[in-house]
Amino acid sequence: MRKILFYTFVLLLTIGVVTSAYALTVSPAKIEITADPGQTVRGEIELFNEQEVVKTFYTSYENFESRGDSGAPYFIGSKNGLATWVSTAPEVTLASGERMQVPYKISIPEDTKPGGYFAAVFFGSQPTQGTGGGEVTIGGKIGVLVLLKVSGEVEESAGLVDFIALNAQRFFSRLPVTLEYGFNNTGGDRVVPRGEIKIKNTLQLTSATLLANENEGSVLPNSTRQFEVIWGEKQSEEEKYGFFETALMQVTDFHFGWYRAETNLTWGASAQTANASYSFFIVPWQLLTIVLVILGFTLFVFKVWVARLKRRILAEAMRNEQQ
């Protein structure tokens, strides 16, 4: 049950504004802290009860790490680490429509090694219950991600894994073009790749400049995260366009030829860099088909008109000779 609840709320925690069945909003979505070993850090978390009744929310804590390539947190327990260093009120009661600033404290042990530590502070509709092997939460809960960097010499080792279009596609008929890159972090703290992706056309003119990590997503230690960057307006899976609708879109946002996407990233405290490129083609074949049909029809009509004109001229010439 515990893991099911965690998976249910992972995406909500990631984006940070959460509205659940019990209508509690928590902010900020993410707390980023840099501190020294032995230091105590204090701050506040704002809770807002959107329900029309008085509600009590119960706090709990959980460490997390990254699994898979989405960057979503995977919660791994609270027996040690940051989940045991952070504390706040065990429960909070809010009236309907009430906002409250809830203080929290992070007490970092003196012997803590430099690097990144990651946990979440949860607020649940039911108290946690000890079961001998851990804690089980009944009901829903939401929380705030805590990203702590303990000061000191931390190894930085990361870089690009790949940079391609979605499904390694090389030929497109129109925008959007979805580009993606994998970023691997083997260092001791999280990194945030920053930079741009420039898209140049056949004439080497810049057609677009895109942010490579617009939401400033982190890559946790010992993980690879996949980032997605879209050139053009994103299309939902439900949107399907017919031949003529596609051609009209190609007219309003015309692109044709060979393109090259170049990504330039920086990351880490020492501003290390990573670069890669990917080439692809945009051929608006629906629009070109219509244009060719119109040109072919126009040429056919022109030839017919010229042939009739010739026959008329010849006929008149013959009549003049007979006279």
MILUMSE-686318 format. One record per residue (C-alpha): residue in one letter; chain; x, z, y. Coordinates in steps of 0.25 Angstrom, whole numbers. Layout:
N
pt resn=a	chain=A	east=X	up=Z	north=Y
...
***
This chain:
323
pt resn=m	chain=A	east=0	up=0	north=0
pt resn=r	chain=A	east=11	up=4	north=9
pt resn=k	chain=A	east=18	up=-10	north=8
pt resn=i	chain=A	east=5	up=-17	north=10
pt resn=l	chain=A	east=3	up=-10	north=23
pt resn=f	chain=A	east=17	up=-13	north=28
pt resn=y	chain=A	east=15	up=-28	north=24
pt resn=t	chain=A	east=2	up=-29	north=31
pt resn=f	chain=A	east=7	up=-24	north=44
pt resn=v	chain=A	east=21	up=-30	north=44
pt resn=l	chain=A	east=17	up=-42	north=53
pt resn=l	chain=A	east=9	up=-33	north=62
pt resn=l	chain=A	east=21	up=-24	north=64
pt resn=t	chain=A	east=30	up=-36	north=67
pt resn=i	chain=A	east=22	up=-42	north=78
pt resn=g	chain=A	east=19	up=-28	north=84
pt resn=v	chain=A	east=5	up=-28	north=89
pt resn=v	chain=A	east=-3	up=-22	north=78
pt resn=t	chain=A	east=-18	up=-21	north=77
pt resn=s	chain=A	east=-23	up=-15	north=64
pt resn=a	chain=A	east=-36	up=-10	north=59
pt resn=y	chain=A	east=-34	up=3	north=66
pt resn=a	chain=A	east=-31	up=-4	north=79
pt resn=l	chain=A	east=-18	up=2	north=83
pt resn=t	chain=A	east=-8	up=-5	north=92
pt resn=v	chain=A	east=7	up=0	north=92
pt resn=s	chain=A	east=18	up=-4	north=102
pt resn=p	chain=A	east=29	up=-8	north=103
pt resn=a	chain=A	east=29	up=-17	north=90
pt resn=k	chain=A	east=44	up=-15	north=89
pt resn=i	chain=A	east=54	up=-4	north=94
pt resn=e	chain=A	east=68	up=-9	north=95
pt resn=i	chain=A	east=79	up=2	north=97
pt resn=t	chain=A	east=94	up=3	north=98
pt resn=a	chain=A	east=99	up=17	north=96
pt resn=d	chain=A	east=112	up=25	north=91
pt resn=p	chain=A	east=113	up=34	north=79
pt resn=g	chain=A	east=108	up=48	north=81
pt resn=q	chain=A	east=99	up=43	north=93
pt resn=t	chain=A	east=85	up=47	north=94
pt resn=v	chain=A	east=76	up=36	north=100
pt resn=r	chain=A	east=62	up=38	north=106
pt resn=g	chain=A	east=51	up=29	north=110
pt resn=e	chain=A	east=36	up=27	north=110
pt resn=i	chain=A	east=26	up=18	north=102
pt resn=e	chain=A	east=12	up=15	north=108
pt resn=l	chain=A	east=0	up=16	north=100
pt resn=f	chain=A	east=-14	up=11	north=104
pt resn=n	chain=A	east=-26	up=14	north=96
pt resn=e	chain=A	east=-36	up=2	north=98
pt resn=q	chain=A	east=-47	up=9	north=89
pt resn=e	chain=A	east=-59	up=15	north=95
pt resn=v	chain=A	east=-57	up=28	north=87
pt resn=v	chain=A	east=-46	up=39	north=87
pt resn=k	chain=A	east=-35	up=35	north=77
pt resn=t	chain=A	east=-23	up=42	north=71
pt resn=f	chain=A	east=-11	up=34	north=67
pt resn=y	chain=A	east=0	up=39	north=58
pt resn=t	chain=A	east=15	up=35	north=59
pt resn=s	chain=A	east=25	up=31	north=48
pt resn=y	chain=A	east=38	up=24	north=48
pt resn=e	chain=A	east=44	up=13	north=39
pt resn=n	chain=A	east=58	up=6	north=39
pt resn=f	chain=A	east=58	up=-9	north=38
pt resn=e	chain=A	east=67	up=-21	north=34
pt resn=s	chain=A	east=65	up=-36	north=34
pt resn=r	chain=A	east=61	up=-43	north=22
pt resn=g	chain=A	east=58	up=-58	north=21
pt resn=d	chain=A	east=61	up=-68	north=33
pt resn=s	chain=A	east=49	up=-64	north=42
pt resn=g	chain=A	east=55	up=-52	north=49
pt resn=a	chain=A	east=43	up=-44	north=45
pt resn=p	chain=A	east=47	up=-29	north=42
pt resn=y	chain=A	east=47	up=-24	north=28
pt resn=f	chain=A	east=45	up=-9	north=27
pt resn=i	chain=A	east=54	up=-1	north=18
pt resn=g	chain=A	east=51	up=14	north=19
pt resn=s	chain=A	east=54	up=26	north=28
pt resn=k	chain=A	east=63	up=35	north=20
pt resn=n	chain=A	east=75	up=32	north=29
pt resn=g	chain=A	east=80	up=24	north=41
pt resn=l	chain=A	east=73	up=22	north=54
pt resn=a	chain=A	east=59	up=25	north=48
pt resn=t	chain=A	east=64	up=40	north=47
pt resn=w	chain=A	east=71	up=40	north=60
pt resn=v	chain=A	east=58	up=36	north=68
pt resn=s	chain=A	east=47	up=46	north=71
pt resn=t	chain=A	east=34	up=47	north=79
pt resn=a	chain=A	east=21	up=55	north=79
pt resn=p	chain=A	east=16	up=56	north=64
pt resn=e	chain=A	east=2	up=52	north=69
pt resn=v	chain=A	east=-4	up=47	north=82
pt resn=t	chain=A	east=-19	up=49	north=86
pt resn=l	chain=A	east=-25	up=39	north=96
pt resn=a	chain=A	east=-38	up=38	north=103
pt resn=s	chain=A	east=-46	up=25	north=104
pt resn=g	chain=A	east=-38	up=16	north=113
pt resn=e	chain=A	east=-27	up=26	north=115
pt resn=r	chain=A	east=-12	up=22	north=117
pt resn=m	chain=A	east=-1	up=32	north=114
pt resn=q	chain=A	east=14	up=31	north=115
pt resn=v	chain=A	east=19	up=37	north=103
pt resn=p	chain=A	east=34	up=42	north=104
pt resn=y	chain=A	east=44	up=39	north=92
pt resn=k	chain=A	east=58	up=44	north=89
pt resn=i	chain=A	east=69	up=38	north=82
pt resn=s	chain=A	east=80	up=47	north=77
pt resn=i	chain=A	east=92	up=39	north=72
pt resn=p	chain=A	east=101	up=47	north=63
pt resn=e	chain=A	east=116	up=49	north=68
pt resn=d	chain=A	east=122	up=42	north=55
pt resn=t	chain=A	east=113	up=29	north=57
pt resn=k	chain=A	east=121	up=17	north=55
pt resn=p	chain=A	east=120	up=6	north=66
pt resn=g	chain=A	east=110	up=-5	north=63
pt resn=g	chain=A	east=95	up=-9	north=63
pt resn=y	chain=A	east=84	up=1	north=57
pt resn=f	chain=A	east=70	up=-3	north=57
pt resn=a	chain=A	east=57	up=4	north=55
pt resn=a	chain=A	east=42	up=5	north=59
pt resn=v	chain=A	east=34	up=16	north=65
pt resn=f	chain=A	east=20	up=14	north=59
pt resn=f	chain=A	east=6	up=20	north=64
pt resn=g	chain=A	east=-4	up=20	north=53
pt resn=s	chain=A	east=-19	up=23	north=52
pt resn=q	chain=A	east=-16	up=33	north=40
pt resn=p	chain=A	east=-5	up=43	north=38
pt resn=t	chain=A	east=6	up=40	north=28
pt resn=q	chain=A	east=6	up=47	north=15
pt resn=g	chain=A	east=18	up=52	north=6
pt resn=t	chain=A	east=17	up=47	north=-8
pt resn=g	chain=A	east=30	up=52	north=-13
pt resn=g	chain=A	east=36	up=39	north=-13
pt resn=g	chain=A	east=34	up=36	north=1
pt resn=e	chain=A	east=23	up=34	north=11
pt resn=v	chain=A	east=10	up=27	north=10
pt resn=t	chain=A	east=1	up=23	north=22
pt resn=i	chain=A	east=-14	up=21	north=21
pt resn=g	chain=A	east=-20	up=12	north=31
pt resn=g	chain=A	east=-14	up=3	north=41
pt resn=k	chain=A	east=-2	up=5	north=50
pt resn=i	chain=A	east=6	up=-2	north=61
pt resn=g	chain=A	east=19	up=1	north=67
pt resn=v	chain=A	east=31	up=-2	north=76
pt resn=l	chain=A	east=44	up=-8	north=71
pt resn=v	chain=A	east=57	up=0	north=75
pt resn=l	chain=A	east=70	up=-8	north=76
pt resn=l	chain=A	east=81	up=2	north=78
pt resn=k	chain=A	east=96	up=-2	north=80
pt resn=v	chain=A	east=106	up=9	north=78
pt resn=s	chain=A	east=118	up=6	north=87
pt resn=g	chain=A	east=132	up=4	north=82
pt resn=e	chain=A	east=140	up=-8	north=76
pt resn=v	chain=A	east=130	up=-16	north=68
pt resn=e	chain=A	east=133	up=-29	north=60
pt resn=e	chain=A	east=127	up=-41	north=65
pt resn=s	chain=A	east=125	up=-52	north=55
pt resn=a	chain=A	east=114	up=-63	north=56
pt resn=g	chain=A	east=112	up=-78	north=58
pt resn=l	chain=A	east=103	up=-90	north=55
pt resn=v	chain=A	east=99	up=-93	north=41
pt resn=d	chain=A	east=92	up=-106	north=44
pt resn=f	chain=A	east=85	up=-114	north=55
pt resn=i	chain=A	east=74	up=-124	north=51
pt resn=a	chain=A	east=60	up=-129	north=53
pt resn=l	chain=A	east=49	up=-123	north=45
pt resn=n	chain=A	east=50	up=-128	north=30
pt resn=a	chain=A	east=63	up=-135	north=35
pt resn=q	chain=A	east=54	up=-146	north=41
pt resn=r	chain=A	east=61	up=-158	north=48
pt resn=f	chain=A	east=50	up=-167	north=52
pt resn=f	chain=A	east=38	up=-163	north=61
pt resn=s	chain=A	east=27	up=-171	north=67
pt resn=r	chain=A	east=25	up=-162	north=78
pt resn=l	chain=A	east=27	up=-147	north=83
pt resn=p	chain=A	east=27	up=-136	north=80
pt resn=v	chain=A	east=41	up=-136	north=73
pt resn=t	chain=A	east=43	up=-122	north=66
pt resn=l	chain=A	east=58	up=-118	north=66
pt resn=e	chain=A	east=63	up=-106	north=58
pt resn=y	chain=A	east=76	up=-99	north=56
pt resn=g	chain=A	east=81	up=-88	north=47
pt resn=f	chain=A	east=89	up=-77	north=53
pt resn=n	chain=A	east=97	up=-68	north=44
pt resn=n	chain=A	east=102	up=-54	north=48
pt resn=t	chain=A	east=113	up=-47	north=39
pt resn=g	chain=A	east=117	up=-37	north=50
pt resn=g	chain=A	east=114	up=-22	north=52
pt resn=d	chain=A	east=103	up=-24	north=63
pt resn=r	chain=A	east=91	up=-33	north=66
pt resn=v	chain=A	east=94	up=-45	north=75
pt resn=v	chain=A	east=85	up=-54	north=84
pt resn=p	chain=A	east=89	up=-68	north=84
pt resn=r	chain=A	east=87	up=-74	north=98
pt resn=g	chain=A	east=88	up=-88	north=103
pt resn=e	chain=A	east=82	up=-102	north=105
pt resn=i	chain=A	east=79	up=-114	north=97
pt resn=k	chain=A	east=80	up=-127	north=105
pt resn=i	chain=A	east=74	up=-140	north=99
pt resn=k	chain=A	east=80	up=-153	north=104
pt resn=n	chain=A	east=75	up=-167	north=102
pt resn=t	chain=A	east=81	up=-180	north=99
pt resn=l	chain=A	east=87	up=-181	north=113
pt resn=q	chain=A	east=93	up=-167	north=112
pt resn=l	chain=A	east=83	up=-162	north=122
pt resn=t	chain=A	east=77	up=-148	north=120
pt resn=s	chain=A	east=63	up=-149	north=116
pt resn=a	chain=A	east=60	up=-134	north=114
pt resn=t	chain=A	east=67	up=-121	north=115
pt resn=l	chain=A	east=61	up=-110	north=107
pt resn=l	chain=A	east=65	up=-95	north=105
pt resn=a	chain=A	east=71	up=-93	north=92
pt resn=n	chain=A	east=65	up=-79	north=90
pt resn=e	chain=A	east=54	up=-77	north=101
pt resn=n	chain=A	east=49	up=-64	north=95
pt resn=e	chain=A	east=63	up=-58	north=94
pt resn=g	chain=A	east=61	up=-55	north=79
pt resn=s	chain=A	east=72	up=-47	north=72
pt resn=v	chain=A	east=80	up=-50	north=60
pt resn=l	chain=A	east=82	up=-37	north=52
pt resn=p	chain=A	east=95	up=-34	north=45
pt resn=n	chain=A	east=97	up=-40	north=31
pt resn=s	chain=A	east=86	up=-50	north=33
pt resn=t	chain=A	east=83	up=-65	north=37
pt resn=r	chain=A	east=71	up=-68	north=46
pt resn=q	chain=A	east=65	up=-81	north=48
pt resn=f	chain=A	east=61	up=-85	north=62
pt resn=e	chain=A	east=51	up=-96	north=66
pt resn=v	chain=A	east=51	up=-104	north=79
pt resn=i	chain=A	east=40	up=-114	north=82
pt resn=w	chain=A	east=42	up=-126	north=91
pt resn=g	chain=A	east=28	up=-130	north=96
pt resn=e	chain=A	east=15	up=-123	north=94
pt resn=k	chain=A	east=13	up=-116	north=81
pt resn=q	chain=A	east=2	up=-121	north=72
pt resn=s	chain=A	east=-6	up=-112	north=63
pt resn=e	chain=A	east=-8	up=-115	north=49
pt resn=e	chain=A	east=-23	up=-118	north=51
pt resn=e	chain=A	east=-20	up=-129	north=62
pt resn=k	chain=A	east=-20	up=-142	north=56
pt resn=y	chain=A	east=-19	up=-155	north=64
pt resn=g	chain=A	east=-24	up=-169	north=60
pt resn=f	chain=A	east=-16	up=-182	north=63
pt resn=f	chain=A	east=-22	up=-185	north=77
pt resn=e	chain=A	east=-21	up=-170	north=81
pt resn=t	chain=A	east=-7	up=-170	north=77
pt resn=a	chain=A	east=-4	up=-183	north=85
pt resn=l	chain=A	east=-10	up=-177	north=97
pt resn=m	chain=A	east=-2	up=-165	north=96
pt resn=q	chain=A	east=11	up=-174	north=95
pt resn=v	chain=A	east=7	up=-181	north=108
pt resn=t	chain=A	east=5	up=-168	north=116
pt resn=d	chain=A	east=18	up=-162	north=110
pt resn=f	chain=A	east=27	up=-174	north=107
pt resn=h	chain=A	east=40	up=-172	north=99
pt resn=f	chain=A	east=47	up=-183	north=92
pt resn=g	chain=A	east=61	up=-185	north=85
pt resn=w	chain=A	east=72	up=-176	north=80
pt resn=y	chain=A	east=73	up=-162	north=85
pt resn=r	chain=A	east=84	up=-151	north=83
pt resn=a	chain=A	east=81	up=-136	north=84
pt resn=e	chain=A	east=93	up=-128	north=88
pt resn=t	chain=A	east=92	up=-112	north=87
pt resn=n	chain=A	east=102	up=-103	north=94
pt resn=l	chain=A	east=101	up=-89	north=91
pt resn=t	chain=A	east=108	up=-76	north=95
pt resn=w	chain=A	east=107	up=-62	north=88
pt resn=g	chain=A	east=113	up=-49	north=88
pt resn=a	chain=A	east=120	up=-40	north=97
pt resn=s	chain=A	east=132	up=-49	north=98
pt resn=a	chain=A	east=123	up=-61	north=101
pt resn=q	chain=A	east=127	up=-69	north=89
pt resn=t	chain=A	east=122	up=-83	north=88
pt resn=a	chain=A	east=116	up=-93	north=77
pt resn=n	chain=A	east=112	up=-107	north=79
pt resn=a	chain=A	east=105	up=-118	north=70
pt resn=s	chain=A	east=98	up=-131	north=72
pt resn=y	chain=A	east=87	up=-139	north=64
pt resn=s	chain=A	east=83	up=-153	north=66
pt resn=f	chain=A	east=69	up=-159	north=64
pt resn=f	chain=A	east=60	up=-171	north=68
pt resn=i	chain=A	east=47	up=-172	north=74
pt resn=v	chain=A	east=39	up=-185	north=72
pt resn=p	chain=A	east=25	up=-185	north=77
pt resn=w	chain=A	east=21	up=-195	north=66
pt resn=q	chain=A	east=6	up=-194	north=69
pt resn=l	chain=A	east=7	up=-197	north=84
pt resn=l	chain=A	east=17	up=-208	north=80
pt resn=t	chain=A	east=7	up=-214	north=70
pt resn=i	chain=A	east=-4	up=-215	north=81
pt resn=v	chain=A	east=6	up=-221	north=91
pt resn=l	chain=A	east=11	up=-231	north=80
pt resn=v	chain=A	east=-4	up=-235	north=77
pt resn=i	chain=A	east=-8	up=-236	north=91
pt resn=l	chain=A	east=5	up=-245	north=94
pt resn=g	chain=A	east=2	up=-253	north=81
pt resn=f	chain=A	east=-13	up=-255	north=85
pt resn=t	chain=A	east=-8	up=-259	north=100
pt resn=l	chain=A	east=2	up=-269	north=94
pt resn=f	chain=A	east=-9	up=-275	north=85
pt resn=v	chain=A	east=-19	up=-276	north=96
pt resn=f	chain=A	east=-8	up=-282	north=105
pt resn=k	chain=A	east=-4	up=-292	north=94
pt resn=v	chain=A	east=-19	up=-296	north=92
pt resn=w	chain=A	east=-20	up=-298	north=107
pt resn=v	chain=A	east=-8	up=-307	north=108
pt resn=a	chain=A	east=-12	up=-315	north=97
pt resn=r	chain=A	east=-26	up=-318	north=103
pt resn=l	chain=A	east=-19	up=-320	north=116
pt resn=k	chain=A	east=-10	up=-331	north=110
pt resn=r	chain=A	east=-22	up=-337	north=103
pt resn=r	chain=A	east=-30	up=-338	north=116
pt resn=i	chain=A	east=-18	up=-344	north=123
pt resn=l	chain=A	east=-16	up=-354	north=112
pt resn=a	chain=A	east=-31	up=-358	north=112
pt resn=e	chain=A	east=-31	up=-360	north=127
pt resn=a	chain=A	east=-18	up=-368	north=126
pt resn=m	chain=A	east=-25	up=-377	north=116
pt resn=r	chain=A	east=-37	up=-379	north=124
pt resn=n	chain=A	east=-29	up=-383	north=136
pt resn=e	chain=A	east=-22	up=-393	north=128
pt resn=q	chain=A	east=-35	up=-399	north=123
pt resn=q	chain=A	east=-40	up=-401	north=137
***
